[in-house]
Amino acid sequence: MLKVPDHQVAGHRGDGGKLGPLVDDSGRFYKPLQSDHRGDTELAFYESFYSNTEIPGHIRKFFPAFHGTKTIEASDGSGPQPHLVLEDLVAGRTNPSVMDIKTGSRTWYPEASEEYIQKCLEKDRNSTSVSLGFRISGLRVHQNSEAGFWQPEKKVVYSFNADGVRSALRKFVSSNLSLGPNVDPDCLYASKVYCHRGGILAQLLQLKEWFEVQTNYHFYSCSLIILYDRESALDGRAHPKVKLVDFAHVMDGHGVIDHNFLGGLCSVIKFIRDIVDEDNECAKCEVNLGLKENGFYKSSTEPELDHEAC
């Protein structure tokens, strides 16, 4: 049985007669293969990435597993269409908290049409993309069985300024959202999600190390997905994950570092690091993250990240 993903926070949803992704019960995510150059670009990226022997094994974990393409009935009722078959990032998670962060101050790609560039520029300038190097595209935070999920409307998320982004990143790891918007987020889960050795910050730092040297690809309009299990966090195991998605505008790097994506990634790291630095519980985790170097926590160089909380 194919169904619309329950935990999608950005992009086009495949309900209400619209074209969008579907998932099954075996952990597969079916993304419609766009009929224009975007579909060809994304498929070519996955084929290139997973056949590239230069990609380190611990970096491949940050990308959805790729299972080729398959023609299935489209969600909009238009009949059979080819879909990318990918890993369902939240498979096996009951109530995951998910955030989509579009990374890079520039979301338009070289050789794009003037119309497309202007469209992207308007979004980039009116959001935090230009000012911060990234913007939150959507988020969904599980509160509890009674209150359900907190998911602000897209127009609210789009209107975030720097303070709004900072608040959203704090709320993402807080337990008291059901008490109302005027309550200061308690960041109860920051030490379990952001700052332990296998947490979001350590994973982002591993990605940063790769982006500082990789010159094969330039990632335009690509998103970082960060997610964790709220209920498991109560038991000390939040299972935090970082993944990269949306590769319809990936370009050949031509031997040049992707400074656009790297700059946005560094900015995301800084915002999360500030929350870590403010949290008393996170201060106890510094020994597992390593000493600070040039203002950043050094990440573990081990291929496998330790998912034990501090």
N, C-alpha and C positions, 0 to 999 in steps of 0.2 A: 504494500500500500504506500502510495506517495501522498505527501501532505505538505502544506505550507509550514515553514519553520516557525516554531513558537517563539524563539528567542532572537529573531532578527531585529536589529536596532537601527539599521540604515539601509539605503538602497530601495529598490522597487520590490514591494511585496506581491506575491503571486495569489492574492485573494481578490474578490470582487470582480472577477473577469479580467484581471490584469496579468501581464506576463511577469513572472518572477521565479525565484528558485524553489525547489522542492527537496524534501528529504525522505528517506525511507527508514525502516527500523533496523537496518544493518550497519548504520554509521556512514552512509553515503549522502553526499550533498550534490544535487543536480542543478547546475547553473546554466540557463539558456545561453547558447553560443550565439552571440550577436552576429547578424547577417552582414554587417559592414566590416571595415578593416579592424574594428575593435575585437571582434571575435577571432579573426585570424591572428591578431597580435597576441591575444591572451593564450590561445592554443599554442602558438609558436614559442611563447615564453616557457610554458610548462614543459614542452618537449625539450627545449634547449636546456633548461635548468636541471631537469632530472637526468639528462644524459651528459651533463658537464662534470667530468671527474675532478675538476678543480674546486668544486664546492665542498667545503668541510662537512663531515657528517653531523657535527653538532649544530651547524647552520641550517641544514635541511629540515631539522625539527621545527624551525620557525615558519615553515611554509606548509600549506595543506598538502596531504598526500594526493597524488594525481593518479587516476585510474582510467585515463583515456576519455573517449567520448561515447555517447549512447543516444540514440533517437528514442524519445519518449513523448507521450502526450503532453503538450504544453499546458501550463496552468490557466491560460486565458481561453482555452477551448478552441484554439485555432488549428488543432491537429498535431500530428507528429512533427517534432523539431529536434535538431541535434542539441545535446547538452554536454557541458563539461561534467565529468564525474569526479568529484573531489571528496576529501575527508569532511565529514560533518564535525565541526570543531567542538560542539557541545554534546555530542553523542555520549550517553551514559551518565550525564549530569542531570539531576532532577530539577533544581531551581538555580541555574547559574546566573551570576551577575556578569553583565557584558558591557564593554565600552568600545566604540569604534572611533579611532582617531585618524583623521586624514592628515598625512604627514608631508611636510614640505611647504615652503612659502609660495611656491609656484606650482599650480596644478595643471597648467596647459603644457603640452609637449611640443618640441620643435617640429616645424612643418605643419602645424595645425592651421586651419583656416582662420582668417581674421575674425570672422563671426564667432568661432569657438573660443578664440583667445579673449575676446571682449567679454564673452559670457563667463569664462573662468575668472578673469580679472575682477569682475563685479563681485563674484562670490568671495574671492580671496581677500579683496579690500574691505568688504562689508562684514567679514568674519574676523577671526584671529589669525588666519593663515599668514597674512603679510606681517602682522605685528609680532606674532609669537613663533611663526614657522610651522604651526599645526592648528587644526581646529577639531573640536569634538563634533562628530557627525550624528551620534546617537548613543544613548546609554539606557540600561535597564538594570535596576538593582533590586534584588530580592530582599524584602524586609522580614517578614515572618508569615506563618500560615494564615493568620488573621488579616493582616494588612496587604498581603500579596506583593506585587511589584511596584516600585516607584519608577516611572518612565516619563520624563518631561516631554512635552510636545516638541516637534521638530523646530518650530519657529522660535521656541524658547531656547533650545540648544544653539540654534544658529545665531541668536542674539548675544551669546556669551561674550563678555570682555575678559580681560586677564583675571579679574577677581571672580567672575563666573566660572571660568575654567578651574581655578584653584579650589573653589567651593565644590564643584562637581567631583574633582579628584578626591576631595576629603569625604564627601558624601558616599562615594563609591565604596569606601571601606568603613562606613559608620553603621551603628546599630539602632540609632534613635531617630531615623527619618520619619517614622509614623507619628512622632510627637508634634510635627508641624514645621513649616518653613522658617520660623523665627528661632528655632532651637539650634544652638551651635553644634555641628557634627562632632561626634565623640571620637571618630577615627579608631574605634575599638579593634578593628581587624587590620590596622596598618602593619603591625608587626608580623602578622601571619601572611599577609598578601604582598606588601611592598618590599619589606626589608630583610627577610631572612635569606639564607644563602641561596635557596632555589626560588626566591620570590621574583616579582615583576622587575624590580630595579636591577637585580643581578642578571636577569635574562636580557633586559634592554642594553646593559653594558656589554654583554657578549655580542649582541647585534652591532653595537657601536664599533667594537674592535674590528668586525668584519667590514663594515661600511667605510672604515678608515683606510682600507687597503684594496677593496674590490673595485674593479674598473670594467667589469663585463656588462653591467646593466645600469640604466638610469630609471628610477621608479617614479613616474609622474602619476599623481592622483591615486596613490596607493594608500591603504589603510593599515594601521596597527590595530589588532584586536587584543584587548586584555580581558581576561575572564578568570573567575574563581568560583568555588562552591561556598556559599554563605553558611549553610548548615554544617558542612564539614569543618569550617573555620572554628566553630564552637568547640570542636574536639581537637583543635590544633593542627588540622591538615586541610588547608584551603585549596590545595591543588591549583595554584595560580599558573596561568599560561599566557604566553605572548605569541601571536601569530601575525603574519603578513598576508593580506588578501587584496584582490582587485588589481589585475595586471594587464588591463586592456590598453594601457598607454606606456608600457615598459619599452624603452628604446635601447639600442646598442650603446654601450658606454664608451666605445672607441678609445679605451685605455685611459680614460679620465675618471677621477673619483666623483661620485654622485654627491656633490656638496649640497644640493637642494634638499635631498632626503636626509643626509647626515646632519645638516643644520637643524632640521625639524626634530629629528630623533634626539639630538643633544638638548633641545629645548624641553621636550617631554621629560627627559631624564632629570633636568634641573627642577621642574615643577614637582615631580615625585620625590626627588631628593630633599627638597625643602620640607615636604610633609614628614619624611623620615626623620629629618633633623629636629623637627618640633615635637616628635612623639617620644615620650619617656620609655615606653616599652621597646621601641626601635633602637634606642640608645644601647640596650643590652645586646643587640644583634651585631654590633660593629665588628666584634671579633670574627664572626662568620663571614661578613662581607669583605673584610680586609681593611687595611688602613686607607685613609683618603689620599688621593694623589691629584694635585692640581684642582682641588675642589670636588672631585668625583670619587665615589667608592670604586675601588678596583674590583673587577668581577673575577670569579673563579675561572681558571683556565682548564678545569676538568671538563671532558666532553659531556659527562652526565651530571646534571644539576641535582643537588640534594634537596628533596622536598620535605625534609623534617623541619618543623617550625622551631624557633629558638626557645 
